[in-house]
């Protein structure tokens, strides 16, 4: 933008796009509002990222699945390659993501990770004794 003679609006704006809106300081909020007015790929990526957070407000796996389908379709049309890779990953893992909604959020992946860790420790300790 600077080379084209325009004002570099993304200067010192990296953390604005990485932070969640509720974690912004009072000085950062107006800068983010100004930044959102521009139709830049980084701003569109930020808006899509924030929109994806709405997924966790759904209760029904069916509605969550529809949201994922709509969101990934929008991302695939966005021509933002890093987000398109993420959308393909989400599509590939959609049944696993929807399992969280089917379990009503009661179970976290921490339980499974803990069991996997115990299994690895058991396997590792038996290898050392052999």
Buried (B, 14 or more C-beta within 10 A) or exposed (E): EEEEEEEEBBEEBEEBBEBEEEEBEEEBEEBBEEBBEEEBEBBBBBEBBEBBEEBEEBEEBEEBBEBBEEBBEBBBEBEBEEBBEBBEEBBEEBEEBBEBBEEEEEEEEEEEEEEEEEEEEEEEEEEEEE
